[in-house]
Each structure stands twice: as C-alpha cells, then as structure tokens.
Amino acid sequence: MLFLARATISRTAFALKFVLRFMVLIIILWPIFDPTGTPVLASLGPIKITEPAVWRGVTSAARVGCLATVWYILMFTTSQRDLVRALVKMGVRFDFGLTLAISLRFLPTFGALIDSIKDAQRARGLELSKGGLLKRSKNYVAVLVPTIVSALRTADTLSLALQSRAYGARADRTYLRDLNMRPSDYVALAVLAAILVLPAFAKFVMQVDI
C-alpha cells in the first residue's frame, strides 16, 4: 500500500519513529503498573514484574502499532478532498470533516517545524537533553513559544485562505466529483465488519480468552 502510494522512505521513517518510541514506552511501563499474574520475573520493593503483564504490554504495543500503521496508510492513500467528502457522505457535517482533514494535514508539518526549532536552539547553545527534569522543562520553553507563535500564524493564514474562497457563504455545498459506493467497497466493509465481530463473538459467546 505504501509503495502504491509512493511514500518515500524518509517520510515513512519520520512518521513511524514516533509510533515505535510510543510502543517501546508501553512495553516498558505496562509491567511496572500492572503487577497482576504469576510467575513474578523481578521484584523491587512494591514493584513486581510478572510474565503475564509483560505479554500484555507487548500485545498492547502491537495493537497501537497496527492502528497507527493502518491510519498512516490511510493518510498516504487517501487525498484530503476524498477523505472530507467520504465523511460528509457518511453523514458527518462538512465543518467537522474539514477540521479533521486540516488537523491531519498539519500534524507532520508541525512535527517538522518542532524539529527545526530544536535544531535552531541547539545551534544557539541551548542544551535540551542535559540536566534534571525541571531544567529540561524550562529549556523546552524556548521550543514551545516559537511553536505556538508559528501555529497561530498558520491558523491566521488558513482562515484568510478559507475566507478568500468564500467558505461558509452557502449552506448547501456542491462538488465537482461525487463519491459513490461500489461493489468492492461493500465487500471491504463486510470484511472489516467480520474482523470486528469475530473477536467479540469468540470472547463473549465461545468464551475464548483473547
């Protein structure tokens, strides 16, 4: 899917590195805050690391990774226009669909902006990874303030662009290209519904521990 979407390796790595970090964080923290189960692999005071908790952490991290990967593929294979139109076709208000599409559009932009600001502050001699938690938090103010200012400027520019296109002038909107359900779409929905229903059926009806 990513190959068909012509996603570059650099963009893919940039998006997935955050997901991988979050997955590692889940794997590390889950056994610490979930002391249930046996056998106990390690114990340090009130903290107990059990084997079931470790596997639950790995499973939860895998779920997060799968969800993030599917969402990432959706963003690369679906244009912003088609995403908004599909949401409207499903009954979502156009304002909500446009807000979601704009948010998803600017997430990687602000991620790259934060990296640029951090590099600029490091070039000025600011240490972001040294010192205690309080000191590093204070140092990150130099990153937070320019990011907020840039976000406000982007929002102002975006609002002017929407006004120049007479956004909101008409209650009913027209579209150059309409979206219609095809047989392949119904098949895909049926497969997705089966994927969602089968685990619940196995867990609650057949009493299978998932």
Secondary structure by P-SEA (a helix, b strand, c coil): ccccccccaaaaaaaaaaaaaaaaaaaaccccccccccccccccccccccaaaaaaaaaaaaaaaaaaaaaaaaaaaccaaaaaaaaaaacccaaaaaaaaaaaaaaaaaaaaaaaaaaaaaaaccccccccaaaaaaaaaaaaaaaaaaaaaaaaaaaaaaaaaccccccbbbbcbbbbbcaaaaaaaaaaaaaaaaaaaaaccccccc
